[in-house]
Amino acid sequence: KYMVDFKENKEASETLINISRDFTDRKEEEKVIKESEMRLKKINKEISKNKVLLCGSGPTIENFDINYENYDVMICNSIVKNKDFLNQAKPKYLMFGDPIFHPGPSKYSEKFREDVRFLIEQHNTQIFTLSRDYAIYKNVFEKKYLNNFSFVPMKKIKNYNSDLLKNFYIKGTGNILTLLMLPIAFSLYDEIMLAGFDGRKKEENSYYWKHSNKNQYEDLLEEIKLIHSGYFKKNNLFYDQYYENHTETVNEWVDLSKINNKKITSLTPSNIF
């Protein structure tokens, strides 16, 4: 019934996720999305701090010195690997939504999900990810962990949605910062601080970003590149276009912050902000 060329097709991983939805009751998914919306509204009512600190996985996060107790902390992706950082920051939120690194069948994804379980157990962290991936996560996470998950639908819309309390959906983008972190931060806080979103120099176009080794599963990257070989068949021109699109999207969110009286400040050096 299905033919997916994961060795050559760059979009194969997302196609496979969408196929998994064929085996999921849509009413069940709609119920989960509604529960997620109510969870966000509950979080909003219980917030006591007016600042949120968004943490990326760039090298500058390694030497970042701040009193995390002054902020609600939001982290993303493979930062869950860094136990020392987690013990300091005690993150309130974790965001992820990549179609291969997180719901996939690789050892990388398995280790990531193992660390997500640890994070929930240690810090009761709230997880935000895409409803697209619900069919997979409901089978790879036990129910006691899924209770901390909020599944957000992604829609093909023209403008970015900066208030999920009013309309519970996001516009698709190619980066977790603009996909989930900024939309959720805008919905809940007025002051948004950032750290570890280094980006990269434009000429360093052989991959998406520079990562801190403490925040990336370096030893598992080659394995995931083998499993999802089509996804990684990209040249320098692709990375240039991706990076340009990302910086344009970030600039649009900066413009939105001015319109909505939000404050965005990068506390570490960045090629993006």
N, C-alpha and C positions, 0 to 999 in steps of 0.2 A: 504493500500500500504506500509506503514511503521510501523515497530514494534521496539520500542526503550525502553529498560528497564532502566529507569533513576534511579531506586531505587537500582540496583545492579551493573550496568555497569559503570565503572569508566570513559569510553570514551563517554558516552551518550551525554553529552553537546556538544562536538565537532561534533558528528554525526548529531545532530539536526541542527547545524549551516550549515553543508554541505548539508543537505536536503533543507534548505532554498534557497540554490543556484540553486536548480532545478526550482525555480519559478522566476529566474532572467535572463534577457536577457544577454547572454555572451558577445555580442558585446557592450552592454552598460557598462558592467564591464571592458572590455578591454579599452574602451574610458576613463573611470574614472582613470584607472591605468596610461594611457598615460598622462592625465592631471596632475596626481600626480607627475609623473616623471618630467614634465616641471616645476611644482611648486618648486620641490627640486632644480632644476638648477637655477631658479629665486632667491631662497633664497641664494644660494651659491654666486651669483653675487652681492647681496646686503649686505653681511656680512661685518661688519666693525671691529669686534673684533677677535683676533686670539686665544682666549681661550674660552672653554666651560666648564661649571660646571654642572656635572651630580649629581642630588640629589635623594637619595633613602629614604625609609620610616623608617629606623632604628632609635633606641633611640638616637644615637649620634647627629642626626640632630637637636635635640631640643636645645642644648646648643652651636650650631655652630655659631660662630661670624665671619663674613666676609663682605667685601664691595661687594655686589652683582653687583654693577654697573661696576665692572672690567671684568665681564664675561657675555656671553650669557648663560642663565640658562635653563637647561633641567630637567624636573621633570617626575615622572611616577606614574601611578596607583592612589591610594587613597590619595596622597598628595593634590589632589584638594580639599579635605575636610578642609584643614588648611588655613583659610582665612588670618590669621595674617602673616603666612609665605609667602603666595602668594603676599600680599601687599609689603613685603620687597623684595622678589626675583624677582617679575615681570617676570615670566618665559616666555621665547621665544618659548619653545617647551614643549609638553606633549606627552608621549609615553604610550600606553597600548595595550594589546593584549590577555588577559586571556579569555578563552571561557565561563566561568561562571560568573565571577565577573563584567564584563563590558557589554556584549550584552545580558545577561540573563534576565529572567522574574521576578527576585526577587526584593524585596524592596531595597536591597543593590544596585543592578544594577541601579534601577530607581533613587536612591539618587545620585549615582556616576554620572550618565548622567546629572542630574540636576546641579551638581557642575561643570561639563564640560561646560555647557552653560554659567554659571556665569563666568568662567575663560575666555572664548572667549569674552564675553561682556566687561569684565573689562580690559583685557590685550591683546586682539587680538592674543592670543597664537595659534601657529601652532600645529595641532594634527597629529601624525603619528600612524597608526594602520594597521591591516592586511586587505588585500583585501578579505580574507576569510569571513570577517564579514560585507562586504558592503551591502549585501542584507538586513540585519537587520537594520544597522545604517541609511540607506536611508529612512527607515520607522519610526524610533523613534526620529530622529533629523530633525528639520526644515531646509530648504535649506540655510537660512542665516548662520547657524552654519556649515553645510556641506561644505561651501565654504572655511573653514579653515582646512578641513581634507585632508590628503594625505593617500591613500590606497596602501600598499606595498605588492606585491605578495611574497609568501613563496614557495621555491622550495626544492625538495629533491636533494641536491648536496653534494659532498664530502667535499669541502673546504669552509671556511667562506668567504663571500663577504665583503670586507672592502672598496669598492668604488662603491656606488650606483649611482654616477654620470655617471659612465661608464656602469654598468650593474644594472638595477633597479629591484633587487630582493634580498631576504635574505634567509639564511639557517635557518630552524626551530630549536629552542632550547626551553628549559622549563622555561626560566626566561627572564623578560623584559629587563634586563641589556644587556644580550648577544643577545637577539632576535632583538631588535630595537635600544636601546640607543647607544651602542658601534658602530654598523654599520653606523648609521646616523652621530654620532660624528666623526668617522674616515673619513667619506666622506666629511665633511665640515671644520674640524679643525685639527691643528697639536698638540695643547696642550689640554689635556683632564684631568680635575680635578674631583675628586669624593668626595662626602660627604654623610653619612647616609647609606652606604652599609655595615652594621655591620655583616651580616650573623648570625651565632650563634656558640656556642661551640658544638663540635661534639656529646657530650653526651646528649645535649638538643634536642632529636630527636622525639619529640611528634608533631611537626608541621614544616613547611618550615623555618620560620624566626622569629626573634624578631622584633616587630613593635613598633613604637612610638604610644601611645594612641591618640595623636593629629593628627596622619596621618592614622588612621584606623577607620572604622565604627564599633567599637566594639559592639554596641548595636544591630547591624543587622547581626552579624556573625552566631548566632544560627539559624536564619530564613533561611539563604542561605544554611546552612548545612542540613536543613530539606528538602528544595526544591531539592538540588542536592546531595541527600544522597549517591548515588553510588560513586560520586567523592571523598567523604570524608571517604569511607571505606578503609582506608589505615593504615598500621601498621608501627611501628618504623623502620623496615627493609626498607620499601619503602622510608621513609624520609632520611635514611642514604644513600641509593643509589642515590636519587635525589641530595642530597647535594654534594656527591662525584662527580657526573657527572657535577654539576654546577661549582665546583672549578676547575675541569679539563678544562672545556670550558673557564673559565676566564683566566686560565694560557695560553691557546692557543691564546687568544686575546692579552695577554701581549707579547707573542712571536711575534705576528703579528705587534705589535707596534714598536718593535725593527727593524723588517725587513722594515717597512714603514716609519721609522724616525718620529714616533709619540711618544709623551710623556704622560704617564699615571701616575697620582699621587693621592693617597687617602689622603685627608686632615683631615680625622677623623679616629679613631681606627677601625680596621676591622679584622674579622677572615677570610676574603677572599683574601684580597690583602696584 
